[in-house]
Amino acid sequence: MPRPQRNINQDLYTRGGIITERDPDFCIVRLRMPAGMITPARMKGLGEIAARYGIENIHFTTRQTVEFPHVDPSKLDGLLSDLEANGTPLGAEREEVVNITACLGTRHCKFGIIDSVGLAEEIDKKFFGKELPVKVRIALSSCPNGCESERLNEIGITGIQRPIRDPGLCTGCGTCTHYCREKAIEVQDGIIVLSAAKCMECGFCIMPCPFHLISGSPPEYRITVGGHRGRHPKLGRHLVDVKSQEEVIRVVDKIIYWIYRQASTGLMLPEQLDELDFDDFRKSIVKMIEG
């Protein structure tokens, strides 16, 4: 039996957060939720909106956002209006900057080095939904544990911190060696020796020092470019380290400007970077930053 005709606003399908389902008579609505953070009131609101529009299940995605599956497209206008009023507006999916993801960072995690949530929110305000030749995912991890797999994104930001020891006061007790997951610290003849080549600059060895003789350098932000999940995962390459959130925003701005001006459609960003001399790409971004 043919399905009844429905009054559908086709213009809404130009917006990236609306995805045609396997059954083309229905769609998925993806929401904008920077860093995956949502208040209890807004979460309650999502449940009420879903029930109002006959949505039986809500899907939590790998990119820290929420999807409403099996939505009747004729109800999109009202649904999107209600979602906007709830503070959980339509997200992005196409050739644009999509939902910014982040770990909990220094707000809650004992391993955190940077405020990844706060920085993700600032990046979201400036760049979310910007139309580009390719899709751009941005992810942040507050430390090199990489809980957000940030290096598997087109733009990754990792918090780092270098340990600083006072060799004149260090007793060589070796406590820090037990906390170093990279085996970058050894006790040699009663003296602590750090292998800079092995150190991931995670800062895990700083807090355990029983005599508080290990301090850390000011937190920094390591930015990688060209990572990708998908069917052919690829780690992003180290672009630059910077010392402040403002510098991070500036670097991300220059990367996105380069993508807007130089990238082509039809080919993922990592594949396009493979065709370039990455050192030349890095120099061009650094030149724009310094300019």
Buried (B, 14 or more C-beta within 10 A) or exposed (E): EEEEEEEBEEEBBEBBBBBEEEEEEEBBBBBBBBBBBBEEEBEEBBEEBBEEBEBEEBEEBEBBBBBBBBBBBBBBEEBBEBBEEBBBBBBBBBBBBBBBBBBBBBEEBEBBBBBBBBBBBBBBEEBBBBEBBBBBBBBBBBBBBBBBBBBBBBBBBBBBBBBEBEEEEBEBBEBBBEBBEBEBBBBEEEEBBBEEEEBBBBBBBBEEBEEEBBEBBEBBBBBBBBBBBEEEEBBBBBBBBBEEBEBBBBBBBBBBEBBBEEBEEEEBBBBBBEEEEBEEBBEBBBEBBEE
